[in-house]
Amino acid sequence: MTTNPPAGPGRARQTRLYVRGLGGERPAVPVFPERLQAAAKAKMSAADFAYVAGGAGAERTMRANLAAFERVRLMPRRLSGTRERDLGVELLGLSLPSPLLLAPIGVLEAAHPQADLAVARAAAAERVPFIFSSQASVPMETCAEAMGDSPRLFQLYWGTDDEVTRSFVRRAEACGAAAIVLTLDTTLLGWRPRDLDLGSLPFLRGRGLAQYLSDPVFRSRLGTPLPAPDVQPPRTPALIRTGADLAAKGRAFGLSAGQMRSAAARFTATYTRPDLSWDDVGRLREWTRLPILLKGILHPDDAREAVRRGVDGLIVSNHGGRQIDGEVAALDALPGVVAAAGGLPVLLDSGVRTGSDVAKALALGARAVLLGRPYVYGLALAGEAGVREVIGNVLAEFDLTLGLLGLGAARDLGPGALAPSHGPDLSPYSGGRAD
């Protein structure tokens, strides 16, 4: 007879929280997803929380993402568990200890002064890949240095200045990115009422521009004037404070106040490109030898076209519900994209909140998942330590979910782990589910 408890990150984390609770200690970073969000809301300013938490329109897509996970039911098998679980997956030639990546999220300074740097350190400590954002608050080189040899990827927004885009790709290569993640669903900025009601776009205040302010090509453009904007802000004390904020941000990057104003204006004029096309994917392939992942794929025909274009992977995503109100839920689109991808690795982004969600996504065919807003809430509450807490909680629940399903490894997740309505008879694509 053995007295050793079952091993694994889930049991270990449970034990730590319960034992610390004997002394009256409660987690500084709540475990329950809704409490985590509420605690972050209480900590953040109204404008900062609105930017992170908000979605497009009436936020129907955000709710649909969560509802899609609610509809999927897991089907455990009994008396088939193992003492330890293998959470590892293979992705893009990397052997990862878990199927979790941290999604690219812009303007992380809205949550914490250390922003992307704190997230990079947390990701490296927890051995989770971090996808650097084009709209970061800390340059990619600084984050890469902090991560050592831990895996990182770079998310690319393709603006109207191709030379800036190429410069970003070269920098990503130089700082050891394992892949370029080309985001397809932000060729225009979505209609976001929370931000609009506050008249708040962080980029106009110089926030989330670190990749641009540190880029030699972008900086070389700052002396070139742009057409005067059609709308001018009213001259109020708030505008004076914005000017002071811009000047302070500029000093951090060795730019004058005038150059910083020019940088903010140039960014807002050039960072979206509505006419991005499949031919541009081919051009990106010519620019880099790094693997290319396309983020924002929802339709099976787009998945098939991506295969024809020779990309290396797909990320099913609706940008966390931030772009189109009433869009298909990412999890609902996942099976159809997997079926159309012909063996190409498919990842799932949007709506992931728990370790159980991770298991559901993998059972429906995802190779790995991206975690987004929850880690930002952890960042807001406790910086690097808060991000680590959120990662640890998600992976602990994922480990326990695997064990309770009677599975010994992440790779064992498949249709057999789902209740019949979501199992082997699931239609490859129906635009949704009939439950």
N, C-alpha and C positions, 0 to 999 in steps of 0.2 A: 504494500500500500504506500502511496506517495502523499506527502503533505504539501508539495509544491503547488502553488496556484497556477492556473493556466496562464501562459505567457502571452505577451502582445501589448501593443501600445494602448489598446482600449482598456484592458484590465488595469494596467499600470496607472493610467490617467484617472480612472475611476477611483482607484485606491488612494491616490494622492489627494484628490478633492474631498473624499469622504473623511480621511484621517485628519486633514487640516480642519475640516468642519467640526471635529470633536473639540477643538480649541476655540470655536466660534468664528473661524475665518471663512469668509465667503469670497468667491472669485471676483477679482476686480474687473475682469472682463466676462460679462454674463455668457453662459453657455446657451441658453434658449435664444433662438434667432431674433424673435420679436423684442426681447428684453435687450439684446445686444444693440439693435437699431435704436431703441428708445434711449438707452444710456448715451449713445453717440450723439443723438439729437440734442440731449440736454447739455452736452459738452461743447458742441460746435455752434458757430454763429448761424443765424437763420439762412443767410445767403449761401454759406458754405455747405450746410446740410442739404439745402434745396438742390445745389449743383450735383452732389453725390447721389442723393436718394431719388431725385426726380426722374420722370420719364416723359415720353411724348404724349401730347394731347391729354385725354382723360385718363391716361395711364392704364388703358385696357390691356396693352401688350405686357406690361409688367405683371399684372394680375394673371394673365393667361400663362405666363411662364411658370408661376408658382402653382397654378391650378393643374397644369399638365403633369407636374410631379405628383400632385395629390391623386390624380386619376390612376397612375400606374401602381399596381399592387405586386408586391414580392411574394413568392411562394417558397417557404422554407422546406427543407427535407430534414428528417429527424435521424438521430443516431449515426450521423456521418461526419461529425465535426472533427477538427484537429486541435491539438494543444496550441499550435502557433500557426499564424497565417502569413502567406507571402503576398505582400501588397504590391510588389514590383511589376513594372511594365517595360516593354521595349518601345522606344519612339525615336524615329529619325537617327537610328544608330546609337542612341543613348540607352543605357540600362538605368532606369529611374526607380528609386525605392518605393514610389507610390504613383498612382495615376493622377496626381494633383499638380496643377500649375497655377501660378498667380497671374490673373488676367491683367492686360495693360489698362491702366486707369490714369487719366490725366489730372493735372492740378492737385496732386496729393498734398501740396502745402495747405490746401483747404482743411485737411484733417490734422496735420502735425507739422511743426517747423522743419523737422528732419526729412519729411516727405519720402521720396523714392529711396533715399539712402537708408532710412530705417527699414523700409520694406526689403531692400536688397540684402541687408544684413540678416534680417529675420529669415528670408528665403534660404540663404546660404546655411544658416544654422540648422534649419529644419530639413535641408536637402530637398527643397522644392524649387523647380525652375521658376524664374521671374521673367515675364515678358515686359521689357522696357517700353514705355509709351513714347510716341512722338511728342505728345503734349505733357512731357514730364516737367517736374519742378527742380530736378537735379540732372546734370548732364550724364549721358550714358557711360562715359569714361570713368566718372567718379563712382558710379554704382558698380561697374565691372571690377574696378580695383578692390572695392570692399568685398566682393563675392569670391575673390580668389579663383579657384578652378571650378566653382559651382556653376551649373548650366544656366545660361541666360539666352533669351531670344529678343529680337527687336521688332516692334510693331511699327509699320510704315504707313503714314498718311501721305498720299501722293497729291501734292498741291499743284499749282499752275506753273511753278518754277522747276523745271526738270533738273536743273543743275543742283539746286538745293536737295532734291530728292536723291540724286546720285551721290551727293556728299554724305547724306545720312546713311546710305547703303555702305559706302566705303568705311565710314566710322564704325558702323555695326560690325563689319568684318574685322576691323582692327581691334575692337574690344572683345573679341571672342564670342560673338553671338553664334548660336548653333543653328539659327534659321532666321529668315525674314518673314514676318507675319504681315501680309498686305491686307489692310482693312478695306473692305469694299462697300460698306453700308453707310459711309459718312461723306459721300461726295457732295452733300448739302447738310447743313446743320438742321436737325429735327426741331419741330415746334414744341418747345418745352415751357409750359405755362408757369411752373414754379419759378423758373429763372426770369421769365418775362414779367410776371407780376412784381418782382423785385427790381426789374430793370438791371439785372446783374449778369454780366458775362465776364468771367474772370480774366480772359485773355486781354480785354481792353484795359485791364489794370496791370498788365505785365505778368500775370501769373500763368504758370504752365507753359512757359516759353523757353525753358532752359536748353532744350536741344537746338533751338534756333539761335538764341543769344550766344551760344558757344560754337556755332557753326561758321567756319571761315567764309563759305560762299554766301550764306545769308547776311553776314555782317558786311560783306563787300557791297551789298545792295543798299545799305542804309543811307548813302548819300544821294541816291537817285530818287527824285520826288515822285510822289503818286498824285493822281488827280484829287482835287479837293473833295471831301465827302459831301454828300447831299444834305446830311443832317449834322448839326453841331450841338454839342451838349450845352445846357444852360450854365452860365458862369455863377456858380454857387459855392459855398464853403465845401460841399462834398467834392466838387471838381478840383478845388485847390488841394484837398487831401489826396485825391487820386494822383494829381501831379507829383505830390511829394512821394507817394508810394512808387510811382514809376521811376523817379529819380533815384530812390534808394535801391530799387531793383537793378537799375542800370549800373550803379556804382559797383555792385557785386560782380558784374561782368565786364568792368572796365569801360562802360559806355557813358557818355554824357547824357544829361536829361533830354536834350534834343534828339540824340540818337535813339534813346529808349522810346520816346514818343513815336519816332519813325519806325522802330522795330514793331511796336504794338500795331501800328496802322498797317504796316506791310504784311504782318502775319495774318491779320483779319481779312486782308484783301486777296491773299494768295493761298491760304491753307486748304481750301476745298476745291475740288475739280469735278464738276458735274458730268463732264464728258469722258471720264475714265472708261477705257474699253478693254476688251479681251486682247487686242493687239498690244496694249501697254503691258499686259502680263508677259507677253513674249519679249518685250523690250527689257523688262526686269530680269528675265531669264538670261538675257545677253549680258547684263550688267554684273551679275554675281554668280559665283559657284555655290553659294550657300543654298540649302534647301529652302523652298518657298511654300508657305502655307497661306491659303486664302481664307480670310476670316469674314464671315457674313453670308456664307452659302446656306440657302434654305430650300431651293428648288432642285429636284433631281436633274433636270436638264442642265442647270449650271454646274452641277457636280460632274456630269458627263463631259461637258465642255472643258472643265478644269483638267480632267484626265487627258483629254486630247491635247491640251496645251502644255502638258508635261510638268505640272506642279507636283509637289511632294507630299501634300496633305491638305486637308480641309478642316475648317472650324465652323461647325453649325452654330450660328449666333444671330440674334436680332438686336445686338448691342444693348442687352439688358433692358429692352423695351424703351430705349431712349430716342429712337429715330422715327418709327411709324406707329401711330396709334391704331390698334386693331390688327396688327400683323400676326402671322401664325406664330404660335409658341415654338421656341427652339426645340424642345424635347419632342413635340409633335412632328416636326420636320425631320428629326434625326433618322428614323428607320429608312425613309425614302432616300435620303442622301447616302446612307451607308450602302444600300442596295445598288445605287447608281455609281458608287465610287470605284467599284471593281477591285477591291482590295487595298486601295489607297487608305492610309490611316485617317480616321475621322475623329475629331475632338468635339466636345460639346461645351458651349458657353451660354450663359444667360439663365438665371433662375436657380442656380446651385446654391443651396444654403446649408445642407447637412451631409453627413457621411452616408446616410441612406440615399440621398439624392445621387451621390457619386455611384453607388451600387446600381441604381436604376438606370443611369445613363450608360454604364458599361454593359448592363444586361441587354440594352437596346442597341448595342453595337459600337458605342464610342470606345476609342482606345484610351482616352484620358479626358479630364474635364478641367475647365478654367473656373477658379473661384474669384469673384469680384468684390461686390460691395461689402460682404462680411469682413474681409480683412481690412478694408478702409475704416470700418467702424472700430475694429480693434486698434488700428493705428491712432485714431482719434482719442481713444481712451487711455492708451498706455504706450504709445510709440512702438518701438521695435518689439518690446516684450508683449504688447497687445496683439501684434500681428502673429507672433509665435503662438500665443494662446489660442487664437482662432484656428490657425493651421492645425495645432495639436488636437483641438476638440473635433474638428472635421475628420481627421485621420483616425482618431480614437473610435468615433462612432462607425466609421467605415470598417475598421478592423472587427469591431463587435458584430456589425451587421453581417459581414462575411461568415463569422463563426456561427452565428445564430441561423444563417441560411443553410448551414451544413457544408460550407465550401472552405477549401484550404488555401485558395489563391485568387487574386484578382482576375487572373486569366481564365478562371473557371466560370466567371459570370457570363451568362448568355440567356437565350430565350427560356431555357429550362428553369431559371430562377424567377420567372414571372408567372403571375396568375394567368389562366388560359386566355383571357381577353387581350392580353398583351404579350403572349408567348409566341410559339411557332406559327400560329395562324394570323399574326398581325400583318395587315396589308402593307406592302412596301411603301406605299404612299397614298394617303387619302385626303391630305390637307388637314387632317385632324384625326380624332378617334371617335368611334361609335361605341360607347360603353353601355 
